[in-house]
């Protein structure tokens, strides 16, 4: 029961279009199958470690030190603005590439959209922190296990679906996908910086 609850919570928190989903979509549209698998695996790793940290204690740090929340919002927001700008500027291609994307760049970008994403940090910490407080000791491991299983199911399924359809997507569609995704990310970053400054 607790495992299923964690699984459903995990899936529902990943479903909305956010930084991680946009990153996976763009990767699945432009990379080789090996690189898509690698990218998704890295995203899953960072997502699981974030969930574990949030579930077992990061929420208390943000609650205890309001300045930490402020720093996360402003610094993370600026990083996201830069990432959105870069996404808009990137010239997409329907040709799958492999060697042009260094592993360190994949790891850095995956880290940015997960651990350096202030909204993910705050939302995940508050949500999982609240569930942690409400669970009996016997249900803790089952719940977090269900949450962790949600990551490979969601991101793996999303990447597979997009990669399967990528050959049917034209170059003009890719340009607009990049522009739309980049604009959403950029505006999202601006919102977070403003929230950090004025709240």
Protein Blocks (a to p, Z undefined) as FASTA:
>chain_A
ZZmmmmmmmmmmmmpccfklmmmmmmmmmmcfklmmmmmmmmmmmmmmmmmmmmnommmm
mmmmmmlmmmmmmmmmmmmmmmmmmmmmpccdfbdcfklpcfklmmmmmmmmmmmmmklm
mmmmmmmmmmmmmpcfklmmmmmmmmmmmmmmmmmmmmmmmmmmmmmpcfklmmmmmmmm
mmmmmmmmmmmmmmmmmZZ
